[in-house]
Amino acid sequence: MIGGSRSATYDAAVIRRLALAFILLAATQSAPALPPSGDAGAAVRTASTLLFTTFYRKLDAHAVVDAERLALIDRLHELHAKRSALPAVSRSLTATNAPAAAASEAQAAVASGLPQSDAVAVSLKAITAATHDRYTTYFTPGEYKQFDQLLDPQTLSGIGVLLDVDEQTKFIRAFFVVPDTPADRAGLKSGDLLESIDGSSTRGWSIADAHRHLVGKTGTTLSMTYAHPSASSPQTVSIERATVKPPTVYFSMLPRSIAYIYVATFGNDTAREFHTAVQRSEAAGACGYVVDLRDDGGGIVNVALQISSEFVSSGPLVSIENNGGEIDTFEADDDAIAPKPLAVLVNGYSASASEITAAAIAESGTGVLVGTKTFGKGVVQSVTRFNDGSAIKITTGRYFTPQNHDINGHGIVPGVVVQENPKAVFGKVDQDAQLARAVQVVEERLPFKRV
């Protein structure tokens, strides 16, 4: 999605379909990877021990293991295998001995003809489902790979630009130039027109056409002629392709020196990308900020704290209660930029880490929330990866906002409520009513009045 092509408008409907899937799979903490497991029983014992010792609520051990047993029986029935070898589940199970019972069920299923990998997947899918928690789940290797790509997008070889077609000239346009990539180092700026690539005019090209010319083997070079809309003449440069990664943060400068920063997800590189966005905005003379968290289903808790600390200078950011009832409060790291007018855009698809950041900014008085009520995901998860590429995600606690609000199932109501307009295009003030209102909120707080 970078280094060559992508349709680069913030189309709300498209983003929302992606965001909804992520909300239901949003990791917020990472646990250490487990050592290799020798067989199905060992794998199920290890994973279920983790579940029973870290899940944030008390579990009915009998119900969990019984759900596993029934799922294994159903799977054996599908394979026309024996069904009589699975042991009955004791009513006296506790969190202490339930993992051993779960392991016995898996081993019995293998003895009845179920492949080991199948027994592990069926057991752990059933065990996690039996928690009746929508965020606790077991990922097969393929599922975890897809999930992990949301937080750590795959790289490709290109130059580091997101593209669209300029409506007036019909040239390919660099919608966003990713910082610290070949395109950025070559001097390209967001908004530049890519008039030709390797001698071929881009006028009338599709995004796919541009992609074919920009993406190539790492270390190879291309020639490009580009021009900024206000420049008197185009420039021609030679750019060497390199390994680049899709960004999770996009930024631009709006009129009156208001910086706009869109956060797509709270992934592994997001804090660094966000810091770069703030630093470049500051260097460009930003007088105020609009941070867009709409349709951002969340991600890693620590990233939310780092992003919040870009603006919140001191005080609590979030408190997390673990399964033992202990509460840890995390505070700003005292490294924020100088206070400036700030609006944060949110909606019903802003969840998890997005809500942590939104609440930290709003309840500290640092900024104003604009948009509609957030999703209401007030619990955190830990992800543990297994050596075969599978993983288990467990809800291990719940969090409270700086003013001690539990938002789970409730969400956060913005200080300025604005409904989304039909066919909204995020990032374009004239096509995005919520962004237009956020800009107005910032302008009203600038040290000089709007003219």
Summary of the structure (lengths in Angstrom):
residues: 451
radius of gyration: 25.1
end to end distance: 39.8
largest distance: 82.0
contacts: 1592
relative contact order: 0.15
helix: 33%
strand: 24%
